[in-house]
Amino acid sequence: MPTRPVWTLALNSQLSAPPAFDHAHAYFALDGDRLVAYSLPAGKREWMVSARPLLQPTAADDIIVLVEAAGLVARRSVDGSVAWQLALSDPPTVSPAFDNGWLIVTTKSGQIGALRATDGTIVWQRSLGSPANATASLADDRVYVSTSDGRVVALRVDTGEPVWERRLGGAGNEILVSGDRLYVGTKDNFFYCVLTKDGTIDWRWRTGGDVIGQAQADERHVFFVALDNVLRAMDRKSGAQVWMRPLPVRPSGGVVLAGSSLVVTGQAAQLRVFTTKDGTAALGEPIGPGAPAQPPLTISSRYFPGADIPLAFLNETELAAAMPSKIPSEIEITTPAAPKPSPIASDAETAAPPHVVEDPVTHFAMLLMMSKDVARGAGVTLVKRDFDPPVSPLSPLPNLVMIAPQTSPPK
């Protein structure tokens, strides 16, 4: 099915840090020490304040937490006002993690601490012995951290007491916790499955390059990308490779799960979309980030008394306005016999990984794309699948034969 833009937003400035999202807002840190909040999925600006986050902000219930030069600053999501501040002499190396009221902060010296997100109170602190290599992950009563020296450490979230630690072959990325297992890719070209109960390595898979980003999972499979330019689907329990798909681009971030589709980003602002079932490239029309939404084609109909079939007329001016003035060079021709990836194409570059937004009407997944241009700044485009077929112009049937109605009974 084709995709189409819902709306496009020009930020007129570059992003100074990756954006953050909660269930109702998108937060963009812009050049010039500004933080701006937009509502989702409407795309309406809510507020803008002066702020200079050094790392990606962290959305935490009704606040947004920023790592600034002096420490942590929590702002209310409703208006951007300051909720609380906490000075830190030891700066964080990665963005804080949040879940269920807990805010987990890891610092440059290898310290980890848990704060109450409501007021910034420090509940506990502990030394990891090495700085965190990625944002911590929280699940149930545990917090899991990948350290720079190649370990995965599990701690109790309420006390910080160690539960177990496991040394891997390289520094790990952000951890995905799913059920009784966690999944993490590392810099030693392996993807690991570790049991959460005791840290036992259940299975691992060698790749041809470093695994990047956080993995994604559905009921049966776990998905990840590596710098060997391959997207893989593994059986969650056995570790068997279900399918693999060579990528036409070098991935710049982890895979994104949007409903039954997998989205992979590259350096250029193109989204490659694949099905979770077998990795087949999803069919659809490419759309350029920053392009305005196409107006719907208007068809008027007139009914004449005595006519059996209403006649439909197309307004030629409306038809011309609904058609694109030119076809971008990035559009790829696809055929059912040999489907190709459907990129959402643009001359701009990717500014941040896409974010999945739920359509409030259909409850299907929509994608929020972020692109950047040196001259025009960053742009944001919300795209969705178009389930309605395209309208085709109507024309009379060739060699139409009119049959007069029968006026007398046959003899």
Secondary structure, 3 states (H helix, E strand, C coil): CCEEEEEEEECCCCEEEEEEECCCEEEEEECCCEEEEEECCCCCEEEEEECCCCCCCEEECCEEEEEECCEEEEEECCCCCEEEEEECCCCECCCCEEECCEEEEEECCCEEEEEECCCCCEEEEEECCCCECCCCEEECCEEEEEECCCEEEEEECCCCCEEEEEECCCCECCCEEECCEEEEEECCCEEEEEECCCCCEEEEEECCCCEEEEEEECCCEEEEEECCCEEEEEECCCCCEEEEEECCCCCCCCCEEECCEEEEECCECCEEEEECCCCCECCCCCCCCCCCCCCCCCEEEECCCCCCCCEEEECHHHHHHHCCCCCCCCCCCCECCECCCCCCCCCCEEEEEEEEEECCCCCCEEEEEEEEECCCEEEEEEEEECCCCCCCCCCCCCCCCCCCCCCCCCC
